Amino acid sequence: MRADRLLSIVMLLQHRGRLNAADIAAQLEVSTRTVLRDIEALSAAGVPVYTDRGRGGGISLLPGYRTELTGLTSEEATALLASGSGRVATPAYASAMRKVAAAIPDAHRAVASTASQRILVRPEGFAFPREPELHLVTLHRAVIDGLRIHVSYRNRAGAAADRILDPIGLVYAGDHWYLLAARDGNERVYRVSRIDSLEVLEESARRSAVVDLEAAFTAHWKSFRATLDQLDVTCLVDQSSWLSLTKNAIRVISDDVQRDGRHLATITFSGRNHATGVIWQCGPGVTVLQPNMIRDELAARASATARLYS
């Protein structure tokens, strides 16, 4: 563990320049005292690291000192960033890919940074049952290389159609992968598990050189939710459950904080099942006032659970 941390410190200083001990400690999630001991160990090992004391000081590497820890070529770096699959597509995977990009030699970092910007991992997403995503690795390469693709894609109704797409980025959200791509100049989101066949074309994708996947995905997510049947629920919400409840809803229509700290709110969900599922996860932190059908369904679930464990 310490060897890994020492290498991490060298990479941070190499790519970020002068940092103070507190900044390094925050990055590595260790104490400042641990960082100072590690700096002494690096110095003793011959790494030209030094500390400037006083205001504006910090920890630096000797100017001109470089070490390429990975030895990766541009092609190897791109392949590594594109080699993940749905089995490892987690926030930890995204963190690892960022570390890989940070360790790539200067000559290849521009390519790798562009590649890493084209993949986003989010813990929440559209609520659908999980299906295998057979074309994910090929899609990774097409997104990173900026090549057009020819796909056969099934819509929600199950109807398949051929499409020529310009891949923009991949998003991992709610245990599924989604492809953000342009079709005839119009940006859309495609669920990867609905791609029946995929061919990478020898044509450059028509897309912007930069992309904000978080903003783009959020916009499409809100638009998608707006197309669903909506249900307004009035409830009393404990402060401890407020964030969990509202982040999974479509919108908060009204919110009035009561004297006891609870929120008297009217919140919009995408239908009965969505409302019941989200509120059930909050347990006794949410008291539904209206509509009665949600109260009745939650009561039935609670009674069934009580009978099971009585």
Summary of the structure (lengths in Angstrom):
residues: 310
radius of gyration: 24.8
end to end distance: 47.1
largest distance: 71.8
contacts: 874
relative contact order: 0.08
helix: 44%
strand: 27%
